[in-house]
Each structure stands twice: as structure tokens, then as C-alpha cells.
Amino acid sequence: MKKNVRSPLVYYPKTINELLALYKSMPDSTLFAGGTGLLSTRSAKYPDFPGNIIYLRRIEELSAIRRSEGYLEIGACARLNRVLGIGEHVLKPALFNAIKAIGTMEIRNLATIGGNICSPYRVKSLFPLLMLLDTRFELRKQGSSRWVTPRKFLSQEEGRKPGEVLTRIRIPFNNFNHQSYIVTGDLKSDYSSALTFCCLASVQKENLTGLRFSAGFGNNGIFRARDFEETLLGRKLPVYGLTADPLFSRLTTALKTRKDEISSFQRVQIEGLFLSFIHQLNDTL
Ligand SMILES: Cc1cc2nc3c(=O)[nH]c(=O)nc-3n(C[C@H](O)[C@H](O)[C@H](O)COP(=O)(O)OP(=O)(O)OC[C@H]3O[C@@H](n4cnc5c(N)ncnc54)[C@H](O)[C@@H]3O)c2cc1C
């Protein structure tokens, strides 16, 4: 222990109610899940934490994973490798690959999905995809609970409020039969220049019946062009010469309106990754 500095006390609640009561009485405590985010940002030999520490991983309900007819519900403290253990056939390729791209096997053995979503330190690489999947987050504090979309969660007005704990992540099952999740750059070290690209499509009888795509940046910005997605719906595959199509300018314009956050290199990357996804769809015919 450092001289004249009190070591933080560590609390081990066993139920969500105990946790919410503790957090209410000590709102400046640090919620500690897997610790990979918390500890990777502290270089001191004895990391300093504000207030006391509330350890979340002894709360069984917080690690539960349930499947219902319509969705997968993952407790915030489920470890990433445990989530991967559900299998690619249930998670579907994009989510499976997105989780697998986080850290290393050792990190994913400790890191939790809730810690990833709440982490204020690093790029939140799951967010662009969770948005496309219509995910909802349950936020609870003593006496109240609410479900929010990833976009609201990231907003200042509607995001996580003091005293709130992320308890569950609900991901509806989807019918996108073509999925892609790609990371360019190095998420593990130079995450500020990394880009995550997700694209989901439904193809039925050679028709594009569903299409969603998004990209995430190192500064936690997320790009989505719904207008452009909609213009492509109902198209018959194969789709060739998309860049010459006036509709493609909707994507280019949408990217240019975010020129303060998205570099010209990233713009080219996003257009290229999108076009290569469409080529892959053409090739499946
Ligand atoms: C080498 C390395 C590589 C990494 N690569 C990636 C990557 O590719 N992509 C990526 O997104 N992240 C990455 N990370 C960051 C981090 O490890 C992960 O985001 C991880 O999932 C965090 O989970 P955790 O359980 O360890 O969180 P913790 O470190 O325990 O907590 C992180 C933050 O979330 C808060 N918190 C945790 N659980 C809750 C909860 N239920 N409710 C409210 N607040 C909560 C904590 O108070 C803390 O502020 C990497 C980290 C390292 C060390």
C-alpha cells in the first residue's frame, strides 16, 4: 500500500439487487468485470482506482446466456470466449468474427461483453455491428430499468447515467444470409487508425431483399448510410457497374458530409469494401 493512501475496498456482490444497492450507496466506485480494459490503461505498478471496487463476476445472473425463439440474450458479464462458445451457427458469421477479432485468446478469456460495451478507453469495435443487428442494452439502477439502442447508449443525453449498470444485451436472430465483418489496421495496438466494416445482406431468388452496412472508426465514430442502403433494395443480382450508377453518389456524398471524422483514405476503404461485398454477392449466383 502506498503511504497515506487508503487501498480501495473490494466488494463482491452475489446478486444484481445487492450490486445495485451497493452502487447506489457508493456511486464513485469502479465496476470491475474482466479488468482487461481497466488494467490496460494503467501503467503504474499499483493501479489507482477512484473509490472502491465492485467486482461483478460473482453474480451468476450477470453471466447467463439465454436463447429464446426471437433473440439471444447475453448477460453483461459473460466472457467473450464463452459467447464464442455458443457457436458460429447461432451467432452468425459477422458477430462471431467481430468477437473473435477482439484482443487475443487470453484477453477474451477474461474480457466480458459488457466491459467491451461500457469501456470508455478504447474503440468499441462491436458497436457498428450491434447497431445493424437491432441490439438492445438493458441498463439498471436501484428501482428502475430501461432498454436502449446502441446509438442511444452512445449519446450523451440518453446514454448510461450515473448509478446505472449494464445487465443484459439482447440480440434478435436475423435472416441475413450473407455477412461480412472486416477489420483493417491493427485494433490491438494502433486502434486509432483501425476501421471496422460490417455488411449484412439477404438474397432471395437472386433479389437483394435486405442490406445494411456500417463502419466504425478509432475515435468511436460510426458511419451508416440508410438512404443508400434503401436504394439498393429489391435489385436483381448480379449488380454490375455500381460506381457509374448515379445512386452510388449517395454513398459518396454521405461519406463526404462526415469529412471531419472520416479521412479520404477511410472513404476510399469503405467504398472499396462495400463494392467487394457486392462482388461477392454476384459471385454466389
Ligand atoms: C491487448 C488488448 C486488445 C484489445 N482489443 C480490443 C478490440 O479489438 N476491440 C475492443 O473493443 N476492445 C479491445 N480491448 C479492450 C478491452 O479489453 C475489451 O473491450 C474488453 O471486452 C473489456 O471487458 P472487461 O470485462 O475486461 O472490462 P473491464 O476492464 O472490467 O471494464 C471496462 C469498463 O467498463 C465498465 N464496466 C464493465 N462492466 C460493466 C457493466 N456491466 N456495467 C457498467 N459498466 C461496466 C468498467 O467500470 C470499466 O470502466 C483490448 C484490450 C487489450 C488489453
The ligand as an SDF file (V2000), in Angstrom:
LIG
                    3D

 53 58  0  0  0  0  0  0  0  0999 V2000
   -4.4370   -6.3460  -25.8460 C   0  0  0  0  0  0  0  0  0  0  0  0
   -5.8490   -5.7960  -25.8380 C   0  0  0  0  0  0  0  0  0  0  0  0
   -6.5660   -5.7930  -27.0260 C   0  0  0  0  0  0  0  0  0  0  0  0
   -7.8750   -5.2810  -27.0510 C   0  0  0  0  0  0  0  0  0  0  0  0
   -8.5590   -5.3100  -28.2230 N   0  0  0  0  0  0  0  0  0  0  0  0
   -9.8030   -4.7720  -28.2860 C   0  0  0  0  0  0  0  0  0  0  0  0
  -10.5470   -4.7880  -29.5060 C   0  0  0  0  0  0  0  0  0  0  0  0
  -10.0870   -5.2900  -30.5330 O   0  0  0  0  0  0  0  0  0  0  0  0
  -11.7770   -4.2360  -29.5130 N   0  0  0  0  0  0  0  0  0  0  0  0
  -12.3280   -3.7010  -28.3930 C   0  0  0  0  0  0  0  0  0  0  0  0
  -13.4610   -3.2350  -28.4700 O   0  0  0  0  0  0  0  0  0  0  0  0
  -11.6580   -3.6960  -27.2300 N   0  0  0  0  0  0  0  0  0  0  0  0
  -10.4100   -4.2020  -27.1360 C   0  0  0  0  0  0  0  0  0  0  0  0
   -9.7320   -4.2040  -25.9480 N   0  0  0  0  0  0  0  0  0  0  0  0
  -10.3210   -3.5220  -24.7820 C   0  0  0  0  0  0  0  0  0  0  0  0
  -10.9830   -4.4510  -23.7260 C   0  0  0  0  0  0  0  0  0  0  0  0
  -10.1310   -5.4840  -23.3570 O   0  0  0  0  0  0  0  0  0  0  0  0
  -12.2700   -5.0690  -24.1980 C   0  0  0  0  0  0  0  0  0  0  0  0
  -13.1180   -4.0280  -24.6480 O   0  0  0  0  0  0  0  0  0  0  0  0
  -12.9650   -5.9060  -23.1100 C   0  0  0  0  0  0  0  0  0  0  0  0
  -14.1200   -6.5080  -23.6620 O   0  0  0  0  0  0  0  0  0  0  0  0
  -13.3200   -5.1530  -21.8620 C   0  0  0  0  0  0  0  0  0  0  0  0
  -14.0100   -6.0540  -20.9970 O   0  0  0  0  0  0  0  0  0  0  0  0
  -13.6500   -6.2630  -19.4680 P   0  0  0  0  0  0  0  0  0  0  0  0
  -14.6380   -7.2250  -18.9120 O   0  0  0  0  0  0  0  0  0  0  0  0
  -12.2230   -6.6190  -19.2820 O   0  0  0  0  0  0  0  0  0  0  0  0
  -13.9350   -4.8010  -18.9230 O   0  0  0  0  0  0  0  0  0  0  0  0
  -13.3240   -4.0550  -17.6490 P   0  0  0  0  0  0  0  0  0  0  0  0
  -11.9080   -3.6840  -17.9230 O   0  0  0  0  0  0  0  0  0  0  0  0
  -13.5930   -4.7970  -16.3860 O   0  0  0  0  0  0  0  0  0  0  0  0
  -14.2420   -2.7380  -17.6600 O   0  0  0  0  0  0  0  0  0  0  0  0
  -14.1530   -1.8110  -18.7150 C   0  0  0  0  0  0  0  0  0  0  0  0
  -15.0310   -0.5950  -18.3360 C   0  0  0  0  0  0  0  0  0  0  0  0
  -16.4090   -0.9470  -18.3710 O   0  0  0  0  0  0  0  0  0  0  0  0
  -17.0390   -0.7420  -17.0880 C   0  0  0  0  0  0  0  0  0  0  0  0
  -17.9440   -1.8720  -16.9220 N   0  0  0  0  0  0  0  0  0  0  0  0
  -17.6380   -3.1940  -17.0200 C   0  0  0  0  0  0  0  0  0  0  0  0
  -18.7500   -3.9340  -16.9130 N   0  0  0  0  0  0  0  0  0  0  0  0
  -19.7810   -3.0640  -16.7420 C   0  0  0  0  0  0  0  0  0  0  0  0
  -21.2020   -3.2240  -16.5890 C   0  0  0  0  0  0  0  0  0  0  0  0
  -21.7840   -4.4180  -16.6060 N   0  0  0  0  0  0  0  0  0  0  0  0
  -21.9590   -2.1100  -16.4420 N   0  0  0  0  0  0  0  0  0  0  0  0
  -21.3860   -0.8780  -16.4380 C   0  0  0  0  0  0  0  0  0  0  0  0
  -20.0620   -0.6760  -16.5940 N   0  0  0  0  0  0  0  0  0  0  0  0
  -19.2670   -1.7470  -16.7370 C   0  0  0  0  0  0  0  0  0  0  0  0
  -15.8840   -0.7140  -16.0990 C   0  0  0  0  0  0  0  0  0  0  0  0
  -16.2080    0.0490  -14.9660 O   0  0  0  0  0  0  0  0  0  0  0  0
  -14.7930   -0.0620  -16.9330 C   0  0  0  0  0  0  0  0  0  0  0  0
  -14.9750    1.3280  -16.9640 O   0  0  0  0  0  0  0  0  0  0  0  0
   -8.4440   -4.7420  -25.8770 C   0  0  0  0  0  0  0  0  0  0  0  0
   -7.7060   -4.7740  -24.6790 C   0  0  0  0  0  0  0  0  0  0  0  0
   -6.4260   -5.2760  -24.6600 C   0  0  0  0  0  0  0  0  0  0  0  0
   -5.6780   -5.2930  -23.3490 C   0  0  0  0  0  0  0  0  0  0  0  0
  1  2  1  0
  2  3  1  0
  2 52  2  0
  3  4  2  0
  4  5  1  0
  4 50  1  0
  5  6  2  0
  6  7  1  0
  6 13  1  0
  7  8  2  0
  7  9  1  0
  9 10  1  0
 10 11  2  0
 10 12  1  0
 12 13  2  0
 13 14  1  0
 14 15  1  0
 14 50  1  0
 15 16  1  0
 16 17  1  0
 16 18  1  0
 18 19  1  0
 18 20  1  0
 20 21  1  0
 20 22  1  0
 22 23  1  0
 23 24  1  0
 24 25  2  0
 24 26  1  0
 24 27  1  0
 27 28  1  0
 28 29  2  0
 28 30  1  0
 28 31  1  0
 31 32  1  0
 32 33  1  0
 33 34  1  0
 33 48  1  0
 34 35  1  0
 35 36  1  0
 35 46  1  0
 36 37  1  0
 36 45  1  0
 37 38  2  0
 38 39  1  0
 39 40  1  0
 39 45  2  0
 40 41  1  0
 40 42  2  0
 42 43  1  0
 43 44  2  0
 44 45  1  0
 46 47  1  0
 46 48  1  0
 48 49  1  0
 50 51  2  0
 51 52  1  0
 52 53  1  0
M  END
$$$$
